[in-house]
Amino acid sequence: MKILIGCETSGVVRRAFAALGHDVWSCDLLPAEDATNRHIICDIRDVLGDGWDMLAVMHPPCTRLCNSGVRWLHRAPPGKTVEQMWQELREGAALFSACWNAPIPRIAVENPVMHKHAKRLIDGYQAPAQTVQPWWFGEPAFKGTSFYLRNLSALVATNRLTPPARGTDEHKKWSAVHRASPGPDRWKIRSRTFQGIADAMALQWGGAALAEAA
Ligand SMILES: C[S@@+](CC[C@H](N)C(=O)[O-])C[C@H]1O[C@@H](n2cnc3c(N)ncnc32)[C@H](O)[C@@H]1O
């Protein structure tokens, strides 16, 4: 399949699909971390119409769309105005809408659960098909990840681990994503796709498509 992985600089999902032989490209406003020649530096909206069989958008910017950001719509953080916050919300919703309604047969968009204003601004909003955890796929980590799916099946756990009890050191380790220390790369650490999830996507979405085509 010809596959576009949107909003990805890490290459984690691109490489998982490439390993199964797909014609896969990533795209982002920023360069790829692995200096591959299969990455397009662009606004994703400029390439959505280029004849892809599948689109997976690995977490478009969501700060203004997700539940945890709703408070800023009423009281802006220092240095910003409430109007700027609403403008950022409209921009985030427009980007999500463009991906969700792209002319591509199979679509997956990863994004946290959204607040009511975001849902209202998205064309054809539908609730996420599922929220998965890295520990369902053999990764010792907590990080709820929601997938909005069009014409793709919900992912099935591949290696379900047992989460450690609250208050233990192990539980703290599993929460590392949420506890990432402030710094310029914090957003990268927090939004990087877990390998176990990327492998499940490639096998369950890419593998099924290969079987269908055979
Ligand atoms: C939350 S991060 C996702 C990181 C991704 N999970 C990874 O493993 O690389 C969001 C990404 O979306 C990119 N982005 C923001 N607006 C974009 C646009 N209009 N078109 C393409 N990429 C965009 C950002 O540069 C950033 O790399």
The ligand as a MOL file (V3000), in Angstrom:
LIG
                    3D

  0  0  0     0  0            999 V3000
M  V30 BEGIN CTAB
M  V30 COUNTS 27 29 0 0 0
M  V30 BEGIN ATOM
M  V30 1 C 2.6930 15.9850 18.9310 0
M  V30 2 S 3.9280 15.9220 17.6950 0 CHG=1
M  V30 3 C 3.8290 14.2390 17.1130 0
M  V30 4 C 5.1430 13.4730 17.1220 0
M  V30 5 C 5.0350 12.0440 16.5410 0
M  V30 6 N 4.1940 11.2020 17.3530 0
M  V30 7 C 6.4180 11.4150 16.3750 0
M  V30 8 O 6.6340 10.3000 16.9240 0
M  V30 9 O 7.2670 12.0000 15.7020 0 CHG=-1
M  V30 10 C 3.1080 16.8530 16.4710 0
M  V30 11 C 3.8700 17.0280 15.1810 0
M  V30 12 O 3.0080 17.6490 14.2300 0
M  V30 13 C 3.7890 18.4960 13.3960 0
M  V30 14 N 2.8710 19.4040 12.6970 0
M  V30 15 C 2.1840 20.4670 13.2120 0
M  V30 16 N 1.4110 21.0470 12.2740 0
M  V30 17 C 1.6170 20.3430 11.1210 0
M  V30 18 C 1.1100 20.4730 9.7910 0
M  V30 19 N 0.2170 21.4110 9.4580 0
M  V30 20 N 1.5530 19.5910 8.8570 0
M  V30 21 C 2.4710 18.6350 9.1740 0
M  V30 22 N 2.9720 18.4730 10.4240 0
M  V30 23 C 2.5540 19.3170 11.3900 0
M  V30 24 C 4.7680 19.1230 14.3810 0
M  V30 25 O 5.8920 19.6580 13.7350 0
M  V30 26 C 5.0890 17.9290 15.2900 0
M  V30 27 O 6.2250 17.2320 14.8530 0
M  V30 END ATOM
M  V30 BEGIN BOND
M  V30 1 1 1 2
M  V30 2 1 2 3
M  V30 3 1 2 10
M  V30 4 1 3 4
M  V30 5 1 4 5
M  V30 6 1 5 6
M  V30 7 1 5 7
M  V30 8 2 7 8
M  V30 9 1 7 9
M  V30 10 1 10 11
M  V30 11 1 11 12
M  V30 12 1 11 26
M  V30 13 1 12 13
M  V30 14 1 13 14
M  V30 15 1 13 24
M  V30 16 1 14 15
M  V30 17 1 14 23
M  V30 18 2 15 16
M  V30 19 1 16 17
M  V30 20 1 17 18
M  V30 21 2 17 23
M  V30 22 1 18 19
M  V30 23 2 18 20
M  V30 24 1 20 21
M  V30 25 2 21 22
M  V30 26 1 22 23
M  V30 27 1 24 25
M  V30 28 1 24 26
M  V30 29 1 26 27
M  V30 END BOND
M  V30 END CTAB
M  END
